[in-house]
Amino acid sequence: MLSILDVKKKLPKDFIEDIYNNYTPLTVDKILSGMLGDRKTTLRVNTLKANVQDVIREFKENNIKFDRVEWYKDALVIKNVREKELQNLDIYKKGGIYLQSLSSMIPPLILNPKSNEKILDLTAAPRK
């Protein structure tokens, strides 16, 4: 298992310096500790191609355990499989689900974008 020191070694020195310049050492330790744990697999249903009932049915057929997200009816937290296993499912291959962190689901809900409105996502990562 990694330690905070191991995490510091893996991250760019400038990043580590920045967080220490902006936060207390205790807060920095909490930030780095958060990078130690396993990230939960989360997804949202692409409602243009599927609905949450279809996804739930396929997950039950494949013995995939999940929790619903209280604040977003089309989001699920997966409990017993990893992203790679989900990528083998037909519902994934057909675009019915999109692997995404819960925090990334919040902006569209809050911003409620309108047709033809442009929103720049400065935190978006490039797709491989």
C-alpha positions in Angstrom: 0.0 0.0 0.0 1.2 3.5 -0.8 2.1 6.1 1.8 1.7 9.8 1.6 5.4 10.0 0.9 5.0 7.6 -2.0 2.2 9.8 -3.4 4.4 12.9 -3.1 7.2 11.1 -5.1 4.8 10.3 -7.9 3.4 13.8 -8.3 5.1 16.8 -9.9 7.2 18.8 -7.5 5.6 22.0 -8.5 2.1 20.6 -7.7 3.3 19.5 -4.2 4.8 23.0 -3.6 1.6 24.7 -4.7 -0.6 22.7 -2.4 1.7 23.4 0.5 1.7 27.1 -0.3 -2.1 27.2 -0.4 -3.1 24.9 2.4 -2.1 23.9 5.9 0.1 20.8 6.2 -2.9 18.9 7.8 -5.1 19.8 4.8 -2.3 18.7 2.4 -2.1 15.4 4.2 -5.9 15.0 3.7 -5.6 15.8 0.0 -2.8 13.4 -0.5 -4.5 10.7 1.6 -7.5 10.9 -0.7 -5.2 10.0 -3.5 -4.2 6.8 -1.7 -7.5 5.0 -1.7 -9.3 3.2 -4.4 -11.5 5.4 -6.5 -15.1 4.2 -6.7 -16.3 3.2 -10.1 -19.2 5.6 -11.0 -21.2 6.1 -14.1 -24.1 7.9 -15.6 -26.7 6.6 -18.0 -26.6 8.1 -21.4 -30.3 8.8 -21.7 -30.0 9.4 -25.4 -29.2 5.7 -25.8 -30.6 3.9 -22.8 -32.6 4.4 -19.6 -31.7 3.6 -16.0 -34.0 0.6 -16.0 -32.2 -1.0 -19.0 -28.9 -0.5 -17.2 -30.1 -1.9 -13.9 -31.6 -5.0 -15.7 -28.2 -5.7 -17.5 -26.3 -5.2 -14.3 -28.6 -7.6 -12.4 -28.2 -10.2 -15.3 -24.4 -9.8 -14.9 -24.4 -9.9 -11.1 -23.1 -6.3 -10.9 -23.9 -4.7 -7.6 -24.5 -1.0 -7.4 -26.0 1.9 -5.4 -28.2 4.6 -6.8 -27.1 8.2 -6.4 -29.7 10.1 -4.4 -29.1 13.4 -6.0 -28.9 12.2 -9.6 -31.3 9.5 -10.8 -29.2 8.5 -13.8 -26.0 7.9 -11.8 -24.8 4.7 -10.2 -21.9 3.7 -7.9 -20.6 0.3 -8.8 -19.7 -2.0 -5.9 -18.2 -5.2 -7.1 -16.5 -4.7 -10.5 -14.0 -2.4 -12.1 -14.2 -0.1 -15.1 -12.5 -2.7 -17.4 -15.2 -5.2 -16.6 -18.0 -2.7 -17.4 -16.3 -1.9 -20.7 -17.0 -5.5 -21.8 -20.8 -5.0 -21.4 -23.0 -4.4 -24.5 -24.6 -1.5 -22.7 -21.2 0.2 -22.5 -20.2 -0.7 -26.1 -23.4 0.7 -27.4 -22.9 4.0 -25.5 -25.7 3.4 -22.9 -23.4 4.2 -20.0 -20.6 6.7 -19.5 -17.9 6.1 -16.9 -17.7 9.4 -15.1 -16.8 10.7 -11.6 -19.7 12.0 -9.5 -18.0 15.3 -9.2 -18.0 15.7 -13.0 -21.8 15.1 -13.1 -22.5 18.2 -10.9 -21.7 21.1 -13.3 -24.3 20.3 -15.9 -26.9 19.8 -13.2 -26.1 23.1 -11.6 -25.5 25.1 -14.8 -28.5 23.7 -16.6 -27.2 24.7 -20.0 -29.6 25.9 -22.7 -29.5 25.1 -26.4 -26.7 26.9 -28.3 -25.1 28.1 -25.0 -21.4 27.6 -24.8 -19.7 26.4 -21.7 -16.0 25.9 -21.4 -15.0 23.0 -19.2 -11.5 23.9 -17.9 -11.2 20.6 -16.0 -12.0 18.3 -18.9 -9.3 15.7 -19.6 -8.5 14.7 -23.2 -9.9 11.4 -24.4 -7.5 8.7 -25.4 
